[in-house]
Amino acid sequence: MSGIFLSACRSAADSEKAQSASGSEHSDERPSLSKMLSFHYVGDSGMDETINQILQITNASPASVVPVLSFEALDKRHHVLPQVKVSTIYGSDQGKLVTPYGTSTDILRFAGLGKHDVADVRVTVRSTTSADIPAGMHEVTTQALDSHGRKITKFERFSAVEVTNEDDFPVSVRIAYILWDQPPKGVTQQAVEVTPIGDLTRVPAHGSAVVHVTGKAAAAVTRNSNGPAVSLKAYNSQ
């Protein structure tokens, strides 16, 4: 089955035109959910202490949606960079990210010849399904904890992560421990290593859950603590 082709910088109206031009056959659910999604790529927001290579996903449906996306990297002239492979951190290309009503994000990674020339991406919606568990409207926050349960920074050697949900209903999240590269000026920063912490975790309404750091995640924290730039991010999943 062919997909729905959308440029990440196009408006919702352009997305609908591209969608109808694909000539795809879909079930009753798929086209309506696909039409509700639009995308915007931000390589560098220009603001300090912000993550680069962000894919903003806008879901106009009142229901939480699980997309499976694929990508083509584009240069500043909007020509395809055929040797650049695009992947994601939160798994919107694998059906692992749950997108709520409104705006959510994924983080892109580029590999291959021309990866520093990426100025935009073209998004293909391969499939969409309604989420089994609704995503929260607020970002689930993370807090690193030491072995005694005390709050410490994500740059230290932490033993657990506390995730907190501000919404009125429970949500399910995954946690990613991200190691960033240190690029020269003018080149976007991207992840060089992504390690999951724990498994799918249910977080109660207006509550918190603690996920312990074990196995490969513990080794990654030990290896990267008190050194490189890292992030500790929770994202809606199922």
N, C-alpha and C positions, 0 to 999 in steps of 0.2 A: 504494500500500500504506500503510495507516495505521500509526502508530508505537506504541511502548510509552510510556505516560505515567507519569512518576514525579515526586513532589515531592521537591525536594532536601533537605528536612528530615525525610522519612519514614524509618522503619526498613526493613530488608530485607523483613520480613514484609509491611508495607504495600505495598512495591514489587511483590511477587508478586501481591497481590490486584489492584492496579491493572493489572498486566500481563494477568492472565487476563480482566479485565473489558473489555479493549480489543476482544476478538473478532477479532484480526488473524490472518491466515494467514501462516505463515512457512515457510522451509525448515527442515530438521532442525537446522541449525547455529544459525540466528539466535535462536530463542527461548531456547536454552540459554545462549548468550553474553549475551543481554540480561538474563536473570534473574540473571546473576552480577554485574551492575553495580548499585551504589547510590551515592547522591550526598548531599553535605552542603555547604550554602553558608555561608561565613563572611564577612560584610561587613567586620567589624573585630574582630580577635582581642583587642583591648585591650592588646596588647603593643607596645612601641616597636620601631621598625626592622623591622616585619613588613609584608608586602604585603597590601593590602585587596582585597576582592571576589574571594576565592578560592573556586573550586569544587573540593571534595575528591571524588575519584572512587575508589571502592573496588571492586576487581576480585577476586572470589572464585574466579575460574577460574585453574588453574595455567598456562594459556596467556596470552600477551600478546594484548590485544584492541584493535582499531581501531574506535572508535565514531564514528557521525555523530549529533550531538545537535542539538536545537533547544530554545529557551528561551522562557518567558513570565515577565516580571517581576511580582512580587507585592508589595503593600504590607504594613504590619504587621498588617492584618486578613485577610491572605491573599486580597485582592481583586486581580484582574488589572489591571495598569497598561497599557492597550491602546496608548498612544502611546510607550511605552518600547521601543526596539529593543535587543536583547541580542546581543553578539558576543563572540568569544574572542580571546585573544592566541596561544595555542598551537595553535589550529585543531581543537579537538574537535568543532566544528560543521561542519567541512569534511573530516573523515577524515584529518587530518594528525597527530594525536596518538596515540602508541602507549602504552597503559596496561598496566603490568606487573601481576603478581599482587601484591595488597596495595593500598596507597594511593598515588595520584599526584594531581597538581593541574593545573588550568587557571586562567587569570585572566580574569575577565569584564569587559566594558566596557558601559556603559549610555549611551544617547543618546535624546534626545527629552523632551517634557514629562513631568515626574514622575520624572526619572532620580535625583533625590536622595531620593525616597520609597521606593526599593527596599529591602525588608527580607528578601526570600527570592526564590527562583526555582523555577519548575516546569520539570522537564527532560523532554524527549521523546527517547527513543532511536529514531532513524529507521532505523538499520541498524547491524549489527556484523559484523566479519570478523576472522578470526585474522590476526595480524601476520605479514608475511613475515620480519621480523627481530625477534627478541625484545627487549623493553625491559629495561634493567638494573634491578636491585633498589636500587641506590644512585643518588643524584642525580649526574649528570655536572657537575663543577664547572668554572667559567670563571675565567680569569686574563688580564687585559689586559696586553699587551706593547707596548713602544715600538718604534721602527724598528730598534733594535739588539738586540731580543729580551729586553730587561730588563723585569722585572715592575714595573708601575705600577698606580695605582688606575683603576677604571672611570670616575672623574670627570675624568680627564685625557684629553688627545688621544692615544689609542692607535692603533697601526698593525696589530695582530694580536690574536687571542684564542687562548689555549691552553685546550683542553678535555681533562679528565682523567677516565678511567673506572676505578673501583675494582673492577668486577666481573670474574668469571673468564671472561667471553666478550665478544667485540666487540659494540658497539652503534652505532646510527646516530642522530645528533642534528641538530637545527637550532638556530641561535642567534638570539635576539631582543635587540635594543638598545631599551630601553623608556624613554621620557621621561614623567615623572609630572607631574600638575598639583599645585597648592599650594592645597588647599581650606581653607575656614574650619573652625574647630573644630566637631566634630559631624557633619561631612560626610566620607564615605569618599573616600580618594584613588584616582584611577584614571588609566589611561594616556591620554595625549593624542596620542602618536605612537609607533608601533612599526615598527622598521626591521630587516629580516632582514640578518644578516651571513653572507655566503657561501651555499652550498647545503647539501644533505644531506651530512653528514660522518660517515665511519666512524671510530670510535675503538677502537683495539685493546684487548684484555683487559689490565688492569693497566697501561695505557699512556696516551699523550696524542697529540693531533693539534693542529696550528697552522692556524688559518684567518685569512687575510689580509683586512684591511678595505679594500674598494675601492668605487668608484662611489657610489651613493646612501648606502651605509653610511658611507663616509668623510666625505661631506658632512654627514651627521647628527652624527657624532662631532665634527667641527670646529665645527659650529653650537652644540652643547650642552655641550662640554667646559668644565670650570672654572666651571660655572654651575648649571643646574637639577638636580633630583633625577633620577637615572637608575639603571636596573638592567641587568645583562648576564646573561641567563639561557639555559641550554641545556635542551632538552627532547627526549625520545625521539620519533622520527618515522620516516617511510618515504616 
